[in-house]
Amino acid sequence: MNLIHFLYMMCYRMFMTICMLSIAYTHAHLSPNLGLIRSVSPDDIVVYIPDHIIVYSDGRYEKLIDFDTTPARVDPSSGVQSKDVVILPDAPLSVRLYIPKPHVKKLPLLFYYHGGGFICGTAAEPKTHNLLNLIAAESNSIIVSVDYRTVPDNRIPTAYDDSWEAIKWAAQHVDGNGPESWLNEYADLGHVFFAGLSAGANIAHQMAIRVGSENLGGSINLDRGNHPAPPIFLGKNTRRVGRSGLPVY
């Protein structure tokens, strides 16, 4: 199946399916201390983003979702291979790569950014991993899933900076001389796509703009390829609460 057509179809399916699953998933993984919120004085809470995070006036914070992780491996149902690659050891920053089988020619390259309101989530969470196995198999594309760092440990714009570093890392492979063999041998950097969910869709949008406005030496060609589903965007009408003025999504 053509990657463009597949991504348009997956945007709708991702929105409907993940929204439904997230309801059950979120309530199944809420922090066991969530019930304490009602016993805390409102003056002690600086920011409360439901199902995501509480920030207290003394500087403590609590993320309200516990995410499971799944290791990179060969997917038994599709044959898609995945592996984790550290691209910036000092950060640290890593990506999870997916490649379908058989891979006998150059394949389109998809950058994917997970959701979580810039607060939660990883590239290794099971629902993201399973989704990308499906996309890699059905669209016959290589996927770079960026495990960008989240707030409040790493403040914005760290998530954007990490995502841009992943693009620059991939661009090193345009002549087949980069550090990762999968991209050297099989990635077609002339056909690149971006996709993401929620905060990740926002990142995909921003990365598409940046690729179009900054010079990467002609090494990456964005091929009608920004597929956010659905994005978070903040603006002047964003509702903000608490003394910090941080947004509520």
Order of alpha helices (4+ residues) and beta strands (2+ residues): alpha-beta-beta-beta-beta-beta-beta-alpha-beta-alpha-alpha-beta-alpha-beta
